[in-house]
Amino acid sequence: MVLELTPDLLDAIYNHATCTYPNECCGLLVGVCQSDQRQVMAVKPMQNAWSAEVAAEMQINYSQGTRDRYWLDPAQMLEVMREARSQSQEIVGVYHSHPDHVATPSECDRQLAWQNYSYLILAVGQGKVVDHQSWVLDDNHRFQSEAILI
């Protein structure tokens, strides 16, 4: 698969990541899937809903809170899904940042990921985005690098 997005959409994601630093940002990528390509047509910034309650429910260490974890509220996700469908689009991916860490998925990212989405991760060092990479899950539920077309 290839994840395609415009420079303006990538700028919006970068802005979200820098504005939420030193916490992780998160959001949804909305667009269309075409054979081997996911074309992003809109970015939906979301509030990071990670909490001690979510961590306990998911049986994951709460750790440093939103500094190193993110959670998308299922009700908000459903709202975005409905809006996208009304425009003949769908959620094609999720983005989130890794403050002061590399743009590779964590074990927690892998455990909570779905196979039908692209995962765009932004490395944010000292408040500035220094890298971004996209990932997809393979049939063995392991992340594989995905090409990005800007």
N, C-alpha and C positions, 0 to 999 in steps of 0.2 A: 504494500500500500504506500501511497504518497499522500502527505498532508499538504494541501494547498491553501494559502491565505495571502491576503494583500498586505502591503507594508503598513497601511493604516490600521488594519486589525491587529497586526503584530505590535504596533506602537501602543494601541489601547491596552494590550496585555502587559507590555513592559511598564506602562504607566501604573496599572493596577498593582503590579509586583513591587514597584518602588514606593508607592504610596502606603502599602501595608507593612513594609519592612520595619522592624525585624521579625514580623510574623509572616506565616505563609499566607499567600493569597490563593484563591481558587475561583474557578469559573467554568462555564460551559462553552463549547464550540458548536455552533449551529450551522447546518448547511445541508449538502446533499452528497450521497455516496454514488459514485459512478465507477463500475467495474473495479479498477485497482486504485482509485483515487477518492479521497475525502476532501471535498471543496468546502471551505469555511466561508460562510456568507455573513455571519454575525457572531459577535462575542458577547456573552452574558456574564458579567462579573457577579459573583455571589459572595455572600457573607460567609466567612469561615465559621462553621457551626460546631467545630470540635470542642468537646467538653469532657469533664470527668465522667459524666453520665453516659455519654456515647462510648467513651473508652471502656467503661465497665461492661456495657451491653455487648460491645464487640470483643471483649476479653483481650484488650490491648493496653499496654502500659500507657498511662496518661502522660508520663514524661514531662516535657516542658510546655505542655499545652499547645497553643496555636503557633508557637515558635518552630515546632518540628512536626506538626500534624495538621491535616485539614479534614473537613467533613462537609459534604454538601447536604443540606436539608432536603429530605425526600419530597416534602410538600412543595418546596420551591422548584425542585427539579421537575416535578410533575407539571407545574405551571408553565415552565419553559418548554417542556415537551408538547403540551397542548397548543401553545402559541406557535411553535415551529410547525406542527402538523397543519394548522390553519393556513400556513403559507407554503404547503407542500414541501416542508423541510423536516429535518430531524436533528437530534443531538448526535453529532459525529465524534465528539471528543470532550475531554476534560483538560483544563490547564491548571497548574499550580506552581508555586515557587518553592525553592529550597534556599532559605536565607543562610548565607555564609557556608554553602555546601554545593557540591557538584550537581549537574543537571541529569543525574542518573537516578532511576527509581530505587526507593528503599524497599526493604522487606515488607514494611507496612503498606506501602504503595501497591506492591504486588498482591498482597492478601486481600485488599479491598477493591482491586480493579476488575473490570468486565472486559471480556474478549472483543466485543463489538465496537470499542472506542479507541481513538488515538489518545495518547497521554502526552501533552506538551508540558515539559518541565523547564523552568527557568532558574538558573543559578544566579542568585543575587548576592554580590559581595559588597559589603559596606554601603548598602543602599543603592547600588547600581547593578543592572542586569549585565552579567559578564558572559553568559552562554545560554543557549536554549537547544533542547533536543526533543525529538518526538519518539514515542515508544508504543508498541502494540504487543499484546499478549499472543503467544503462539498456542498450539494445541496442548502443550504441556504446562500451560499457565506460567510461562517464563517470558519476561520482556525481551523483545527484539527491537533494535533500532529501526526507525522509520524515516524515510527521506522527507524533507520539507522543501516545498516549492513556494517561493515568495514571488 
